[in-house]
């Protein structure tokens, strides 16, 4: 769960910072609203969550999976933006222009980096079998004689 929340938070923060630092919108196609970006991000988070769940099912997952998780999330994000733009009535050319702006403007790189970090953290926690910290007086009922 921490991997999915981290991915979403890092992606939103990174995209916001990219837009702030470049002083421009991520998608500047005139006929598009906010829906393509929202749909793309929702699909990227869902695919990332489902893929990460599959990776974490292994008791000792490989860190190599982070690359595939990150690329998958970025590609699904692009596909979601493109599909939502077409569904919104922008047409295939404008939808492709919007997807191109995401790739060339660095937004897709932000998605990849956010997914790499979040997946690495989730896999590291799984490999170490980390648990929530507990105070000495916190005991389960099973622990008492």
C-alpha positions in Angstrom: 0.0 0.0 0.0 2.8 2.4 0.8 4.2 1.9 -2.7 0.9 2.9 -4.4 0.4 5.9 -2.2 4.0 6.9 -2.7 3.7 6.6 -6.4 0.6 8.8 -6.6 2.1 11.4 -4.2 5.4 11.6 -5.9 3.9 11.7 -9.4 1.5 14.5 -8.5 4.2 16.5 -6.7 6.6 16.0 -9.5 4.2 17.0 -12.2 3.2 20.1 -10.2 6.9 21.0 -9.8 7.6 20.5 -13.5 4.7 22.8 -14.4 5.8 25.4 -11.8 9.5 25.4 -12.8 8.8 25.4 -16.6 6.0 28.0 -16.1 3.7 26.2 -18.6 0.9 23.7 -18.6 1.8 20.1 -19.2 -0.7 19.7 -22.0 -1.4 22.8 -24.1 -3.7 21.4 -26.7 -6.5 24.0 -26.9 -9.5 21.6 -27.1 -8.6 19.5 -24.1 -9.8 20.0 -20.5 -8.5 18.3 -17.4 -10.2 14.9 -18.1 -7.4 13.3 -20.1 -4.8 14.0 -17.4 -7.1 12.7 -14.7 -7.9 9.5 -16.6 -4.3 8.9 -17.5 -3.2 9.3 -13.8 -6.0 7.1 -12.5 -5.1 4.3 -15.0 -1.4 4.6 -14.2 -2.1 4.2 -10.5 -4.4 1.3 -11.0 -2.0 -0.5 -13.3 0.9 0.3 -11.0 -1.0 -1.1 -8.0 -2.0 -4.3 -9.7 1.4 -4.9 -11.1 3.1 -4.1 -7.8 0.8 -6.5 -6.0 1.9 -9.3 -8.4 5.5 -8.5 -7.8 5.1 -8.4 -4.0 3.4 -11.8 -4.0 6.9 -13.2 -4.3 8.5 -13.4 -0.8 11.9 -12.2 -2.3 11.0 -9.9 -5.2 13.7 -8.6 -7.6 14.5 -5.0 -7.8 14.7 -5.4 -11.6 10.9 -5.3 -11.5 11.0 -1.6 -10.7 12.0 -0.9 -14.3 9.1 -2.8 -15.7 6.7 -1.2 -13.2 7.9 2.3 -14.0 7.7 1.8 -17.8 4.3 0.2 -17.6 2.9 3.0 -15.5 4.3 5.7 -17.9 3.0 3.9 -21.0 -0.5 3.4 -19.4 -0.5 7.0 -18.4 0.2 8.0 -22.0 -2.4 5.6 -23.4 -5.0 6.9 -20.9 -4.3 10.5 -21.8 -4.5 9.7 -25.5 -7.7 7.6 -25.2 -9.5 10.2 -23.0 -8.5 13.0 -25.3 -10.0 11.1 -28.3 -13.1 10.3 -26.2 -13.4 14.0 -25.3 -13.6 14.8 -29.0 -10.2 16.2 -29.6 -9.4 13.8 -32.5 -6.5 11.5 -33.0 -4.1 14.2 -34.1 -4.7 16.5 -31.1 -4.6 13.4 -28.8 -1.2 12.4 -30.2 0.0 16.0 -29.8 -1.0 15.9 -26.1 0.8 12.6 -25.6 3.8 14.0 -27.4 3.9 17.0 -25.2 4.0 14.7 -22.1 6.9 12.8 -23.5 8.9 15.8 -24.8 8.0 18.1 -21.9 9.3 15.7 -19.3 6.0 14.6 -17.7 6.5 11.0 -18.7 10.0 11.1 -17.2 8.5 12.3 -13.9 6.0 9.4 -13.9 8.9 7.0 -14.6 11.0 8.4 -11.7 8.1 8.4 -9.3 7.3 4.8 -10.1 10.9 3.7 -9.8 11.2 5.3 -6.4 7.9 4.0 -5.1 8.4 0.5 -6.5 11.9 0.3 -5.0 10.6 1.3 -1.6 7.8 -1.2 -1.7 10.1 -4.0 -2.8 12.7 -3.1 -0.2 10.1 -3.2 2.5 8.9 -6.6 1.3 12.4 -8.1 1.1 13.2 -6.9 4.7 9.8 -8.1 6.0 9.4 -4.7 7.7 6.6 -4.4 10.2 5.1 -1.4 12.0 7.0 -0.4 15.1 5.6 -1.5 18.4 6.1 -0.2 22.0 7.3 -2.8 24.5 3.9 -2.8 26.3 2.0 -3.6 23.1 1.5 -7.3 23.1 -1.0 -9.5 21.3 -3.3 -11.7 23.4 -1.5 -14.7 22.0 1.9 -13.5 23.5 0.6 -13.7 27.1 1.0 -17.0 29.0 
